[in-house]
Amino acid sequence: MARAALPRRLNWQQAKVVELVEETAQTTSIVLEPADWPGHQAGQHVDVRLTAEDGYQAQRSYSIASGPEDEHLVLTVERLDDGEVSPYLVGVLQPGDELELRGPIGGYFVWEQSLMGPLLLVAGGSGIVPFRSILRHRAAVGSDAAVHLLYSTRSLDDVIYRKELDAIGAAVDGVDISLTLTRDWPDDWSGHRGRIDRQLLEEVAWPTTQQPLTYICGPSGFVESAAGTLVGIGHDPSRIRTERFGPTGK
Amino acid sequence: MDAVDGNAIAGELFDVFGDEMTTAVGTCAHCGATGVIAELRVYMRAPGAVARCPRCDGVTIVLVNVRGSARIDLAGFKLAPPHDHPVLADQRPVS
């Protein structure tokens, strides 16, 4: 049998840190210039690898926060105080440093214009990161896919990309953003309160007859709960894509 | 420890198969459930990763990386014919 193609390699490469942007007290965006970036799809991630002087290596996956059309590759990392990798990325890493990464990775939790909408994006905590990429991509390609974004955080101070999301929610046609705060909220808070539940999803999610394409990203328990509730309401499981991440600082 | 999912081992799988694998469809050898690798429940305990079926919790994929060399056990997950994976088709006759 003739070889159709040589196996592609996913090579580790160095990326230069251009800038660090503090998003919240616990999260920082790392703006990167990889040596050789082939481009990515909205929703993909990269693997980051740290190597100690004795050769010990630790590796983690981080969602890409930048849109495919953006000038730089951006990762947004939440600092876990007892973590092995994130305290270095958020706290030690400086502009001008090099970071070892490989990517882009993943073909499942991605959105392209051809997939159309309507879209339901459900984020818990730093699960908002891949959705920033999707929203930026949607704007860059001029897609008119209607989007409902439901974002759950502990408090207003924990909202990542708050200014950008406020601006999109206020000015971008077809994108509707709902926040729910689970622990603390301002006295005059008029948004949702409490964890995402059936009532909130019935209010925010598209009617099942519109067959929305749903993406859910967050800690495992959050994703299980949101996905299970949506299926219970009658949403088609095959139209729900999920991405779970491990321990969080919360 | 909470499980993550198959998205978390996309990089390792790419290393082994030379292609993006999280959208590859397979069947659980224990209960017969069919789904994509991205939706498997994955436990990332060092020194490897164990992927389990989201329906029956049976072990589907075991992935271990020793000194940069990845070993994979797919006995619990029967991959569907690789229509979308020409590279995989080429690498498959392992059994």
Interface residues (C-beta under 8 A of the other chain):
Chain A: M1 R3 A4 A5 L6 P7 R8 R9 L10 H45 D47 S61 R102 G103 I105 G106 G107 Y108 F109 P219 S220 G221 R241 T242 E243 R244 F245 G246 P247
Chain B: D2 A3 V4 D5 G6 N7 A8 A10 G11 F14 D15 F17 G18 D19 E20 T22 T23 V36 I37 A38 E39 M44 P86 V87 A89 D90 Q91
